[in-house]
Amino acid sequence: MGRPRATFTSILVLGCTTLLWADSPDPPKLTMTPAVICAKINGYGDYVRLDEPVLSRDEKMLVYYETSGHAHEIVGKEYRVHLVQDGRIRRKGEKKVLQAKDKLVDYKGKSKQPPLNIFLTNTIALKDLAPGEYELEIVLHDELSKGTTASQLLRFRVKAASPDDPGKTDGKAR
């Protein structure tokens, strides 16, 4: 039996508002809102959160979060932003990475207005994870402000898809 794997895919959307800190000597720090596991994502700030972060192995985990404090550059008459997200899955409380995906999101946004309202989403297949408690580490890099990162952990539980699920265990991840 091979090591557990999760399949990562991502979707993101860019929204725009007016610039709040034009050429500030102390620009805001790159941050993320706490990531949430969703049943549905409709758009910026418009999502349906799961009551409990528990999914079966047959489901895909939808993750939503918003970013702020990212740098932007002006090229001609366009504002540009470049954000990269890495993802790592571990068993809860453990350091060993079970699955990693660098550049899960490699977003290069362009807009005629400063890009301030950005949300990112990920869709993660759980079929290769044994039932148990896990953490998704989200690491966001601002490529226009080299070395600037933000990270967070999102805890979730994978349950057996059915009583006959071959990955079913006593509730502990294998």
N, C-alpha and C positions, 0 to 999 in steps of 0.2 A: 504494500500500500504506500503510495507516494505521500509527500507532504501536502498539507491542506493548501488549497488555492482559492482565491476569490477572483472574480472577473470584474474589472473596473471599466466603466464608461462614464463620460461626463457631458454635461450640457451647461452652458452659462449664458446669461443675458446681460446686456449693458443698458443702463438708463442714464439720463443726463439731467443735471440741474445747473445752477449758476455756481461759479467759483467762489469759495469762501476765504481762501488764503493765498491770493495771488502773490507770487514771489516772496512769500514769507521767509525770513531768515531761520525760523524754527518751524518747519512744516510738521503737521501732525504725524504721529507714530502709526505705522501699519498695524491695523487691528482687524479682528473678525468678530462678528456677533457669535454667540454660542451656536454651534451647529445643532440642527434638529433633524430627527428622522421623521419623514413625512409619508402620508398615504397618497398625497397628491400635491403637485406644485404647479401653480397657474401663472406666476409671474413675481415681480418684485414685491416682497412683503405679503404675497397672496399664496398661502399654502395651508394644507390641512395636516396638522401634527398628529402622529400616532399617539394614542393615550399612553402606551407603554412601548419602550424601544425593544420589542420582542418580535422576531420574524421567523418564519419557518425556512428551512433550507431551500424550499422551492420558490421563495419570494426574492425580490430584488429590493435592496435597501436604497431608498431615495433620501439624499442628504441635502440640506439647504443651509446656507449661511450668507451673510452680507459682509462686504469689505469696506474699510474706510482708511484714510490716511495714506493711500498709495500715491506715488509720484505720477506725473504726466509730463509729456513733452509736447511742444508745438512744432509741427512740421507743415510749413506752408500755412494753410488756413484750417488745419486739422489738429485736434488734440489726440494724443495717443497714450495708451496705458498698456503695460505688459506685465501680466501676473502669471506665475507658474505655481501649480499646486502639486505636491507629492502626497501620497497616501501610504500608510503602513498599518497592517492589522496584526495585533498581538492578542494572546490570551490575557484576560484581565489580570493586572498586577505583575505580568511577566515582561522581561526585556527582550526575549527572543522574538524576532519578527517572523511571522508565518507567511505573510504576503506583502510585497512592496511594489509600488508603481510610481516611479519618478515621472514627472511631467504628466501626471494624470490629467491636468488641465494646463494648456499652454496658450493663454489668451492674449491676443494682441488686438485691443479695441481701438477703434477710430471714431471720432465724433466731431461735429462742428462746434460743440459746447464742451466745457470741461467735464470729464467723466467722473462723477462723484458717487452715483448710486449704482453699485455693481453687486450683483448676487451671483453666487456660484452654486451649481448643483452637481451631485455625483449620483450615478446609478451603479450599485455594486451587487453582483450576483453572489449569493451565499452558498450555493449548492455544494461546494467543495469544503465547507467548514463543518466540523463535527458539532453537534449540539453543545452549547456551553456559553460562558460569558467571555466577551471580547471587548477590545478597545480599538477604535480607528483613530490613528494619529493623523491629523491634517496639518501639513506644513505649507505655508503660503510664502512665496518669494516675490518681492517687487524687483523685477529685472531692470527697471529704470533707476532704481536706487540700490545699486549693488550692495549685497550684504545685509539688506533689510529683510527680515523674516518675522513671521508670527506663527504660532502653533497652538493647537488645542487637541484635547482628547474627547472622543465621543464614545460613550459606553453603550453596548447593545448586547442582546442575548439571541442566540440562534437556538431554536427548538426543533425537534424532529418534525419532519413533514407529516408523518403519519405513524401509527403504531408499528407498521411494518418497515419503517425507514431503516435501511442498513446502517446508517450513521448514528442511530439512536444509542445513547449511553445513559449512565446513571445521572446525567445532568452536568457532568464535568467534561470539558473539552479534551479530546485525545491529543 
